[in-house]
């Protein structure tokens, strides 16, 4: 009888010892785990999209085609008595296609020299990018062409021109002016001398919206004026 009691007591002590060890192990295992803190997902980085550098140098117009404006009262002779062509040269901002493809609300785009925060952006089926509601709500619209660049446009796809500077162009003896400004008339061709007379209708004006001059080796060789609605 005494042996049974001793055996039971030893068994009970052994069980208590195993339970205590197990509990201690569990507590210690939990204590060994590193403390964790909630991780926050960083907000997407915003960016500023700027136009591409202007490639036209009004002080070095050699071989190029430029948009110009002309005032009739500026037409004059140089100090040798030769006809010259004083013009104002214009260009418009161009944007890299990849930059515009990555543009998103929260970004900033530089338009007309001003930083514009993009609060809303819609890409239309025609390929236009409407910023902050588009033209109808006082926003902006960008379009692209075959040159893989975007540019700002107004209604009727009119580009947003800005002045680069004034220059006096020497003119080739073979200079030809092709005029399509009057939709009621056929194409007309004039010489530089005709610009100084009433043969040319100045009522339509010469502006970057309708006038281009071709310059070769620093000399104006051709000019074209188109109809603009």
Beta strands, then each sheet from edge to edge (+ up, - down):
strand 1: 48-49
strand 2: 64-69
strand 3: 76-77
strand 4: 83-92
strand 5: 95-96
strand 6: 108-111
strand 7: 114-117
strand 8: 121-123
strand 9: 129-131
strand 10: 140-144
strand 11: 149-152
strand 12: 161-179
strand 13: 188-190
strand 14: 211-216
strand 15: 219-225
sheet 1: 1+ 6+ 7-
sheet 2: 3+ 4- 2+ 14- 15+ 12+ 13-
sheet 3: 5+ 11- 10+ 9- 8+
end
